[in-house]
Amino acid sequence: MNKNLGSTDRKLRAFVVAPVLVVVGLLVGPLGWLALVAYALAAVMLATSLASTCPIYSMFGLHTCPLPTTASHPERSSAR
């Protein structure tokens, strides 16, 4: 799989979204079904952050990482 997550996206998933989902899970009741969904989503956020790949991004052709640059244009010779 190609990497499609940039560093900012990865940091947001790991350090903002996943912890917020864990807190939401704790607030709604640590053993309720909504808490389990929140914990599962937090795990997905951490896993995609570590792998630098999001399957949903891949399905839609999205990426937040910089695209590889192509070689610069060859120098054009000036024909006179």
mmCIF file of the C-alpha atoms, coordinates in Angstrom:
data_MODEL
# 
_entry.id   MODEL 
# 
loop_
_atom_site.group_PDB 
_atom_site.id 
_atom_site.type_symbol 
_atom_site.label_atom_id 
_atom_site.label_alt_id 
_atom_site.label_comp_id 
_atom_site.label_asym_id 
_atom_site.label_entity_id 
_atom_site.label_seq_id 
_atom_site.pdbx_PDB_ins_code 
_atom_site.Cartn_x 
_atom_site.Cartn_y 
_atom_site.Cartn_z 
_atom_site.occupancy 
_atom_site.B_iso_or_equiv 
_atom_site.pdbx_formal_charge 
_atom_site.auth_seq_id 
_atom_site.auth_comp_id 
_atom_site.auth_asym_id 
_atom_site.auth_atom_id 
_atom_site.pdbx_PDB_model_num 
ATOM 1  C CA . MET A 1 1  ? 0.000   0.000  0.000   1.00 0.00 ? 1  MET A CA 1 
ATOM 2  C CA . ASN A 1 2  ? 1.160   3.486  -0.754  1.00 0.00 ? 2  ASN A CA 1 
ATOM 3  C CA . LYS A 1 3  ? 1.535   5.948  2.046   1.00 0.00 ? 3  LYS A CA 1 
ATOM 4  C CA . ASN A 1 4  ? -1.105  8.639  1.805   1.00 0.00 ? 4  ASN A CA 1 
ATOM 5  C CA . LEU A 1 5  ? -1.004  10.401 5.193   1.00 0.00 ? 5  LEU A CA 1 
ATOM 6  C CA . GLY A 1 6  ? 1.172   13.421 5.770   1.00 0.00 ? 6  GLY A CA 1 
ATOM 7  C CA . SER A 1 7  ? 2.869   14.152 9.072   1.00 0.00 ? 7  SER A CA 1 
ATOM 8  C CA . THR A 1 8  ? 0.243   16.691 10.191  1.00 0.00 ? 8  THR A CA 1 
ATOM 9  C CA . ASP A 1 9  ? -2.593  14.261 9.461   1.00 0.00 ? 9  ASP A CA 1 
ATOM 10 C CA . ARG A 1 10 ? -0.772  11.475 11.316  1.00 0.00 ? 10 ARG A CA 1 
ATOM 11 C CA . LYS A 1 11 ? -0.117  13.672 14.360  1.00 0.00 ? 11 LYS A CA 1 
ATOM 12 C CA . LEU A 1 12 ? -3.741  14.844 14.494  1.00 0.00 ? 12 LEU A CA 1 
ATOM 13 C CA . ARG A 1 13 ? -5.003  11.265 14.374  1.00 0.00 ? 13 ARG A CA 1 
ATOM 14 C CA . ALA A 1 14 ? -2.566  10.018 17.027  1.00 0.00 ? 14 ALA A CA 1 
ATOM 15 C CA . PHE A 1 15 ? -2.475  12.938 19.454  1.00 0.00 ? 15 PHE A CA 1 
ATOM 16 C CA . VAL A 1 16 ? -5.904  14.580 19.085  1.00 0.00 ? 16 VAL A CA 1 
ATOM 17 C CA . VAL A 1 17 ? -8.563  12.334 17.534  1.00 0.00 ? 17 VAL A CA 1 
ATOM 18 C CA . ALA A 1 18 ? -7.659  9.035  19.210  1.00 0.00 ? 18 ALA A CA 1 
ATOM 19 C CA . PRO A 1 19 ? -7.379  10.505 22.749  1.00 0.00 ? 19 PRO A CA 1 
ATOM 20 C CA . VAL A 1 20 ? -10.643 12.426 22.298  1.00 0.00 ? 20 VAL A CA 1 
ATOM 21 C CA . LEU A 1 21 ? -12.376 9.206  21.236  1.00 0.00 ? 21 LEU A CA 1 
ATOM 22 C CA . VAL A 1 22 ? -11.029 7.406  24.316  1.00 0.00 ? 22 VAL A CA 1 
ATOM 23 C CA . VAL A 1 23 ? -12.296 10.219 26.578  1.00 0.00 ? 23 VAL A CA 1 
ATOM 24 C CA . VAL A 1 24 ? -15.695 10.087 24.844  1.00 0.00 ? 24 VAL A CA 1 
ATOM 25 C CA . GLY A 1 25 ? -15.752 6.340  25.463  1.00 0.00 ? 25 GLY A CA 1 
ATOM 26 C CA . LEU A 1 26 ? -15.017 6.852  29.146  1.00 0.00 ? 26 LEU A CA 1 
ATOM 27 C CA . LEU A 1 27 ? -17.650 9.573  29.477  1.00 0.00 ? 27 LEU A CA 1 
ATOM 28 C CA . VAL A 1 28 ? -20.479 7.558  27.906  1.00 0.00 ? 28 VAL A CA 1 
ATOM 29 C CA . GLY A 1 29 ? -19.759 4.553  30.084  1.00 0.00 ? 29 GLY A CA 1 
ATOM 30 C CA . PRO A 1 30 ? -16.683 2.397  29.707  1.00 0.00 ? 30 PRO A CA 1 
ATOM 31 C CA . LEU A 1 31 ? -18.589 -0.785 28.881  1.00 0.00 ? 31 LEU A CA 1 
ATOM 32 C CA . GLY A 1 32 ? -21.451 0.553  26.773  1.00 0.00 ? 32 GLY A CA 1 
ATOM 33 C CA . TRP A 1 33 ? -21.771 -0.169 23.074  1.00 0.00 ? 33 TRP A CA 1 
ATOM 34 C CA . LEU A 1 34 ? -21.095 3.472  22.168  1.00 0.00 ? 34 LEU A CA 1 
ATOM 35 C CA . ALA A 1 35 ? -17.888 3.359  24.200  1.00 0.00 ? 35 ALA A CA 1 
ATOM 36 C CA . LEU A 1 36 ? -16.773 0.230  22.356  1.00 0.00 ? 36 LEU A CA 1 
ATOM 37 C CA . VAL A 1 37 ? -17.386 1.975  19.028  1.00 0.00 ? 37 VAL A CA 1 
ATOM 38 C CA . ALA A 1 38 ? -15.353 4.975  20.212  1.00 0.00 ? 38 ALA A CA 1 
ATOM 39 C CA . TYR A 1 39 ? -12.501 2.694  21.343  1.00 0.00 ? 39 TYR A CA 1 
ATOM 40 C CA . ALA A 1 40 ? -12.547 0.854  18.014  1.00 0.00 ? 40 ALA A CA 1 
ATOM 41 C CA . LEU A 1 41 ? -12.401 4.130  16.099  1.00 0.00 ? 41 LEU A CA 1 
ATOM 42 C CA . ALA A 1 42 ? -9.530  5.300  18.309  1.00 0.00 ? 42 ALA A CA 1 
ATOM 43 C CA . ALA A 1 43 ? -7.673  2.073  17.511  1.00 0.00 ? 43 ALA A CA 1 
ATOM 44 C CA . VAL A 1 44 ? -8.254  2.610  13.792  1.00 0.00 ? 44 VAL A CA 1 
ATOM 45 C CA . MET A 1 45 ? -6.954  6.185  14.057  1.00 0.00 ? 45 MET A CA 1 
ATOM 46 C CA . LEU A 1 46 ? -3.801  4.972  15.817  1.00 0.00 ? 46 LEU A CA 1 
ATOM 47 C CA . ALA A 1 47 ? -3.257  2.122  13.359  1.00 0.00 ? 47 ALA A CA 1 
ATOM 48 C CA . THR A 1 48 ? -3.658  4.313  10.284  1.00 0.00 ? 48 THR A CA 1 
ATOM 49 C CA . SER A 1 49 ? -1.377  6.910  11.852  1.00 0.00 ? 49 SER A CA 1 
ATOM 50 C CA . LEU A 1 50 ? 1.350   4.333  12.492  1.00 0.00 ? 50 LEU A CA 1 
ATOM 51 C CA . ALA A 1 51 ? 0.983   2.810  9.023   1.00 0.00 ? 51 ALA A CA 1 
ATOM 52 C CA . SER A 1 52 ? 0.824   6.235  7.302   1.00 0.00 ? 52 SER A CA 1 
ATOM 53 C CA . THR A 1 53 ? -1.990  4.823  5.197   1.00 0.00 ? 53 THR A CA 1 
ATOM 54 C CA . CYS A 1 54 ? -5.738  5.354  5.263   1.00 0.00 ? 54 CYS A CA 1 
ATOM 55 C CA . PRO A 1 55 ? -7.815  2.867  3.240   1.00 0.00 ? 55 PRO A CA 1 
ATOM 56 C CA . ILE A 1 56 ? -10.647 5.377  2.844   1.00 0.00 ? 56 ILE A CA 1 
ATOM 57 C CA . TYR A 1 57 ? -8.210  7.937  1.425   1.00 0.00 ? 57 TYR A CA 1 
ATOM 58 C CA . SER A 1 58 ? -6.983  5.244  -0.982  1.00 0.00 ? 58 SER A CA 1 
ATOM 59 C CA . MET A 1 59 ? -10.515 4.515  -2.208  1.00 0.00 ? 59 MET A CA 1 
ATOM 60 C CA . PHE A 1 60 ? -11.031 8.155  -3.119  1.00 0.00 ? 60 PHE A CA 1 
ATOM 61 C CA . GLY A 1 61 ? -7.488  8.856  -4.320  1.00 0.00 ? 61 GLY A CA 1 
ATOM 62 C CA . LEU A 1 62 ? -6.780  11.351 -1.550  1.00 0.00 ? 62 LEU A CA 1 
ATOM 63 C CA . HIS A 1 63 ? -3.448  11.977 0.136   1.00 0.00 ? 63 HIS A CA 1 
ATOM 64 C CA . THR A 1 64 ? -2.236  14.540 2.616   1.00 0.00 ? 64 THR A CA 1 
ATOM 65 C CA . CYS A 1 65 ? 1.431   13.752 2.178   1.00 0.00 ? 65 CYS A CA 1 
ATOM 66 C CA . PRO A 1 66 ? 3.561   15.688 -0.256  1.00 0.00 ? 66 PRO A CA 1 
ATOM 67 C CA . LEU A 1 67 ? 3.656   14.079 -3.656  1.00 0.00 ? 67 LEU A CA 1 
ATOM 68 C CA . PRO A 1 68 ? 7.059   13.001 -4.909  1.00 0.00 ? 68 PRO A CA 1 
ATOM 69 C CA . THR A 1 69 ? 8.600   15.685 -7.027  1.00 0.00 ? 69 THR A CA 1 
ATOM 70 C CA . THR A 1 70 ? 9.652   14.941 -10.551 1.00 0.00 ? 70 THR A CA 1 
ATOM 71 C CA . ALA A 1 71 ? 13.059  15.759 -11.866 1.00 0.00 ? 71 ALA A CA 1 
ATOM 72 C CA . SER A 1 72 ? 13.485  19.399 -12.692 1.00 0.00 ? 72 SER A CA 1 
ATOM 73 C CA . HIS A 1 73 ? 13.097  20.444 -16.287 1.00 0.00 ? 73 HIS A CA 1 
ATOM 74 C CA . PRO A 1 74 ? 16.183  19.747 -18.301 1.00 0.00 ? 74 PRO A CA 1 
ATOM 75 C CA . GLU A 1 75 ? 18.019  22.802 -19.355 1.00 0.00 ? 75 GLU A CA 1 
ATOM 76 C CA . ARG A 1 76 ? 16.864  23.937 -22.700 1.00 0.00 ? 76 ARG A CA 1 
ATOM 77 C CA . SER A 1 77 ? 19.589  24.628 -25.111 1.00 0.00 ? 77 SER A CA 1 
ATOM 78 C CA . SER A 1 78 ? 19.239  27.845 -26.978 1.00 0.00 ? 78 SER A CA 1 
ATOM 79 C CA . ALA A 1 79 ? 19.359  27.075 -30.657 1.00 0.00 ? 79 ALA A CA 1 
ATOM 80 C CA . ARG A 1 80 ? 20.260  30.036 -32.806 1.00 0.00 ? 80 ARG A CA 1 
# 
